[in-house]
Structures are given as structure tokens and as C-alpha cells.
Amino acid sequence: MDKRAKLTEIDLVRGFAMMGVLMVHATSFATVQMRGDDFFGLYNFLNIFSKVGTTTFIFLSSFVLFYNYYHRPFKGSDLARFFKNRLMYILVPYLLFSILFFTVAWYHRGGESNLAAMLESFWPKLLTGKSYTHLYFIFINIQFYVLFPLVLMLLKRFRGFAASSVLVGIVLQWLFYLGNDAWWDVTNRNSWSLSFLSYYFLGAWIGIYYDRVKDWLTSAQGTATPTLRKLGWVALWAVWLGAALVHIGLRYNQRLLGMEYHPLLYDAFWNAHTLTTALVMLQVALSFGNKRAWWLNGFRRIGVYSFGIYLVHPLVLLIYRDFPPHTENSWLLLAWYAGGLVSALAVSYMVVYSISRLGRWTWIFFGKLPGNLRPGRATGSPVQAPPLTETSS
């Protein structure tokens, strides 16, 4: 079956999103431990402004799936291949890293070498994505993968539903939020895919109509209403920046001043901030996609190895945080937190890159590697790389 053209801009978006994840995790302790510090406003800003990684990766996962599958037949053999790839390139790494992080965390917290007790604690965490804090994201995507064939069939069958899928996703997500706030009180709400339906359906919509969306994001010349299109871009960026700044302010007031707002208010500005971030990042990637500046290549490399970096980096931070500086100097503490960010990126990248060079079998750790970076493969257009996005079928 013919595959659609590779989307080289996606690795750049992945790189942006991965840096968001690293920034959030590198500053998470600072938002708790550094209240009252001169740089608390900076820590809070970086932490909240960067809370776009997980949602952008969910958007990308859906985007690449629907881009690859919507415009071609999806038969029984394709369904079998789809789930085989998910099992090999997502579930196997998920299982291995769940075991690794659970074991490390168990002993790091002073747990005893009691296999029966460990297994009793491990199995529920494995089945709910809670073996370690970052693995919930993979658990969410597994839920979306299970839903994908059904959603694909519905969007193919009802084209009007496909055209309005962004609105449908927002409505369904907020029905879940409102129902949960009023009645259900679901434990660990953000471990369930219903909390992220707007990103999933935004990805589906852009994957289906990508050529038109790309044209809207990249060019105003030659259109019937170029001024209107530019105003649309301004509106997109204004909503993105405005929602982000309000979200940052709300969390600052909560964390430092103890001011509490209704939980749905945080959700509203977070949703607006992160949903528009996906479009802003895509527009930036399309604008710079053909340039070869060193910093863009750096983001691309991070994007290429982002699944592995995502899986490995919490272990780097866990070790790094065992050696805090014994000082109250704000500048030295800021440098230490910055060192955590640099270490998480650099060490994780080197680990993933080095292991990936050992042979084709390394898929068991990091999923499907880009075709042009595998040993023994000729250089060419990369296969769509993880994290948690469509692999070649």
C-alpha cells in the first residue's frame, strides 16, 4: 500500500514539545521548594508556559495516524499490522520502562527486597500507567490507539463529522470535565483519554485536511483575502499568548499567594493555551522547516529521539536531585536547576543515541528508529519517528 509523503516538519514540532516536557520536569521541584525565592516568578513562568509537551505529543500522535490512514483503504490486514506495530514499538518499551522505573523508585524510597510485595504493588500501576510519573502519557496513548480504528471508521463514514471534529473533541472533553466536576469525581482524571479528546480530534482534523491547513498556516499571497488570513494568524497567536499568560498568573497566585479559583477555570485557560500551542508550533515548524540553522538541526535531533528521551530523562533527574547544593544563594540555585535541565537533555540524548547504534533490536527500548539513522540503512527520508506517533506499517 502506498504511503503518503513524509512530514519532515514533524520532527521539529516534536523537538519543541520535548523541550517543553523537559522544562516542566526540571522546574517542578522549584515551584514547590523555591516559594519566596527571588526567582520564583521565573520558575513558575517556565513551568506553566512549558506545560504543552504532553498535549502536543497527543496531537501529533493523532495527526500522523489520520494523515497516514484516512485517505487510503483500511482493511483487516491493515488493522492487524496496526496493532502489531503498537504492540512492538509502544507496549514493549512501556513494559520494560515500567519495570525499570518501578524497581528504581521502590528501592530509592527505601522499599524492602520482597518480591511478592513488589509484584502486588506493580501490577495495578502497570495497568493504569502509574509505575512512574511520566508513564501515564503512554497509557493515555494506548487508550487512543484502541479507539483509533473505530474513530477512523466513523470519520470516513460521516464526512460532516470529520469536518467538525475539532469542535466535537472540545465538546466531548468538556462534557467529561463538567460531569466529573459535578458528579463523577474520577480518580486521577488526567490518566484517562477523555481528558485529552480536544487534542486527539484536532490532530485528526489536521491529518485529514492537512494540505489546506498547511496552506492556511504558511501563505497569504495569492489568496482571495490575504488581509483576513493574516488577521487569522494574529488572532491565533493572541489567543495562544493571552491564554498562556492568564494561566501563568492563575498558578502564580495559587502557588505563592494561596489564592484558589474554581478548578474548571484552570482547565479552561490550560486547554486554550495548549490547544493553540499545537497550531503555533506547527506554523513555526513550517516556516523554518527548510532552513538548516544549527539550532533548528538541534531541535530536529531532539525530535527524532524524543520517545527515548522522554522515557529516559526522569531517571537522570532522579539521580541529579540526590545531589542538591547546600546554599541559599538564589543565583547558585538557579544554576543548579538549569543544570538539571541540561543534564536531563544531554545525558538522555547520549544514552538513547548510543543504545540505538547497537543494532536493530534496540526497538525493544525506544520503538521504531528513523530509517536514515539505523545501522545498515541508506540515508533517506526518515520514517515517522516516535514518541507515540505513527510508525511505518
N, C-alpha and C positions, 0 to 999 in steps of 0.2 A: 504494500500500500504506500502510495506517495506521501511523503512528509512535507509539511509546509516549510516555508523559508525560515531559517534560524533567526532568532531575535537577538542580535548582538548587544542591543541596548539593555537587555535584561540583567546582564552581569553587573552593569554599572548601578542599576537600581538595587540589586542585591548587596553590593558593596556599601551603598548609602545606608540601607536598612541594617546591615550587620554592625556598622559603626554606631547606629542608634542603640542596638542591643547592648553592645559593649559599654557605651557611655552610661546607660541606665544601671547596669550591674556594677560598674566601677564607682558610681556615686551613691548607690543605695544605702550603704552604711553611713556615709557622710550626712545624709538627710536626717538621720536619727541621732548620730553621735556628735554632730557639729552645730547643733542648735545654739544660737548665741555667739557663734564664731563670726568674725568679720566677713568671711566668705560664704556664709550660709546661703545668702541670696543667689550666689553663683552656683553652688551645688544644687539648689532647688531648681534653678533655671535649666541647667544642663540635664538634670534627671527627668523633669517633666517634659521639656521640649523634645527630648530624645525618645519618649515613650511611643515610638512609631514603628519599631522594628518588627515586633510580632505581627501586628496588624498588616504591615506591608508585605511580609512573607506569606500571610494567608491570602492576601490579594493576589500576589504573584503565583502562588500555587494554583489558584482557580483560573487566573488569566491564562497561564500556559496550557493547562488542561483543555479549556474550551477553545483556545486558539488552535490547538493541535487536532481536536476531535470533532468539533461542531460541524465543520464543513466537509466531512467525509463519512462514509458509512461506518457504523459501529456495530459489528456483528458479534456472534457468540465467541469466535476465536479472538476478537479484539478484547472482549471482556475478560477472557481467561488470561490473555497476555498482560492486560492492565493490572489485574490483581496479582499476577505472578511478580511483576516488577515492583509493586508496592510491598509485597512480602519480602523480596530480596533486598531492595535498596532502602526501605524505610523501616520495616518491622525488625529485621535482623540487627541493624545498628541500634535501634531503640532498645531492644532486649539487652544487647551487650553493654550499652552505656547505662542502662537502668541497674544492671548488676554491679557495674563498676562504681557508680556514684552511691548506690545504697550501701555497699560494703565500706567505701571510704568514709561516708558520713556516719555509719554505725560505729566504727572504731574511733573516728575523730571526736565523737560525742561521749566516748568512754563506755561504749557497749561491750558486753562480755562475749566471749567466743562460744556462743550457744547456738548451734546450727538450727535447732528446732525453733527457738525464739526468733531468730533472724528470718527464717522462711515464713513464719506466721505473720511477721510484720511486713515482709517483702511483697507477698502476692497481692494483697489489696492495693498497695502502692503501684505496683506494675500495671494493674488493670485499670487504674484511674490516672495514670501519668504523674504520680506524686513521689516517685523514687528519689527525685531531686527537683529543686525549684523550677528549673528551666525545661524539664521534660514534659510539662503539661502541654506545651505548644505542639509537640509531636502527637500527643494523644488527641488534641483537637483536630489536627490534620488527618489523622486516621479516621476519625468520625466523618470528615468531609469526603474522604476517599470512598468510604462505604456508601455515602449518599450520591456520589458523582454520577453513576450510571442512570439512576432514577431522575436526577435533575436534568441531565443531558437529554434524556428521552422526552421529558416534559417541555424543555425549551425548543427542541426540534419539532415537537408536535404542535405546540402553540406558539407561533411566531410573535403574536402580540404580547404574550407573557415574556418572551425573550427581550423585546424592545423596552419593556418597562421593568426589567429585572432589578435594576438598582433601587427603584422605589419599593418594589416588593421586598427586597432584602432589608431595607431600612425599617419598613413597617413591621415585618416579622420579628426582627431583632428587638424593636421597641415594645411590641406586644409581650415578648418574653420578659423584658426589663420591668414593664409596668405590672404584669401579672406576678412576677417574682416579688416585687416590692409590696404589692397589695395582699397576696395570698400565699404563694408557694414557699418563699424563703429557702431557695435551693442552696444546699451547702456547696461551697467552692464554685460559685456561679460561673466564673471565668475558665473553668475546666471543661465546659460544655460548648459545643459548636454553636448552639443557639445564640450565644453571646456575641458571635462574630459574623452573623449572616450578612450584614451590610457589606463587609469586605469581600466575602465569598461571592456575592451576587454582583458587586462592582467588577470583580475580576472576570466573572462570566460575561458580563455585558461588554467589557472592553475586548475580551478574547473573541467574541462573536463579531463585533463591529470594529475591529482594530484598525483597518485601513482608513475608515472615516474618522475615528478618534485621533489617530496619528496625524492625519491631515489637519484636523482642527487645532491640535496642540503645537504644530510646527510651522504653519504658514498662514499668513493673512493676505498675501499678494495674490491677485488673480481671482479672489472670491468676490461674490456679489456685494458683500457688506464687510469690507476689511475693518472698518472702524468698530463695528459691532463685535467682530471676533476679538479684536484687541481689548475691548471693554470686558468681554467674557474672561479673558486671561487675567485682567486686573481684578475682576470680581473673585475669581478662583483664589488668587494669591492673597487678596484682602481677607476673605473668609478664613483661609488657612492661618495667616499670621494673627488675625484677631482672635480666633478661637484658641490658638496656642497661648497667646499672652493672657487671656482671661483664665484659661486652665492653670497656667503657671501661678497667677495671682491667687486663685482659689486655694491651691495646695500650699502656697506660702502662708496664707492666713491660717490655714488649718494646722500646719506643722509648727509654725513659730508662735502664732498668737492664740492658738486654741479655738479659733472660730470655726464652727461646724455649719455646713449647709446641707440641704437635702441630698442624699446620695445620687439621685437622678440628675441633679444639676452638674455634678462632676462628670457623670456619664455623658451628658449632652455635649459639653464642651470637649471632652476627650474624644467622643465619636466624630464631631465636626472637625477637630484638629487632625485626627489620624486618617479619616476618610479622605480629606482633601490632600493630605501628605502624599498619598499614593499617586494622585494625579500630578502634583507638583514635582515629585521625584521623577516620574515618567517623562514629564516635559523637559526637565533639566537633562535627563539622560539622552533624550532625543536631540536636544540642542547641542550637546557636547559629544554625542556618540561617535562621530567620525574623527574627532581630534585625538592626537597621540601624546598629549602632555604627560609628564611623568606622574603627576598626582592623579590624573584620570586612570592611567595604567595601574596605579596602586589600588584604587577603588575596584577596578576590574578584577585584579588578582584576589582581592578580599572576597569579591562576589563569587568568583569561580570556586573558592574553597570554603564558602560561607557555611555550608552544612557541617563540615568538620570543625570549623572554628566555633560554631555555635555549640556543638557537643562538648568540645574540649575546654573552652575558656573558663567555665565555673571552677574546674579543678585548679587551674592556675591561680585564680583569685582566692580560692580557699587556702592554698599554701601561702600566698603572698600576705594575706591578712593575719597569718600567725606571727608576723614579724613587724608589728607597728612601731613607729618611732616613739621614744619616750620624751616627748616635748609638747609644750603648749603653744609653740610658735605657729601662728596661722600660715605663714608662708611655707614653712617646712612641712606642715600637714597637707597643704595644698599640693606640694611637690610629691608627697607620698601617695596621695590619691591619684594624681596624674600618672605616677609610676605604675599604679595598678592597672590603669587603662592601657598604657604602653606595653606592659608585661603580658596582659591578657591577649592583646592582639599579636604581638611579636612571637611569644612562645607558642601560642595556639597555632599560628600560621606555620611556624617552623616544624612543629610536631606533625601537623596534617600533611604538609608538603613532603616531609621526609618519608613518612609512612606510605604515602600514596605512590612514591617512587619504587617501592619494594616489589610491586607486581600487580597483576590484575585482581588477585584475590583480596586486595585491600578494600573492595566494595563492602565487605562484611562490617567494616568500621564506619565508612564515610559515604556509603551509597555509590551511585554511578559517577565516575570521574569524567571530566571533559575529555572528549576524544583526542584533542590535539595535545593533551598533557600526559597521556598514558604511555608507558614504555612500549616501544614497538609499533607505535601508530604514526602515520604520516601527519604532518601538520595540515590542518584544515579548519573548517568552521566547527566550533565546539558544539558538542551535544548539549542540550539544555541541562544545566548543572543544578544540583540541589542548592539551598536546602528546601526539601519538601516540594519541589516543583516537578513538572513532568519530565520523566526520563524517556530515552528513546524506546520505542515499542518493538 
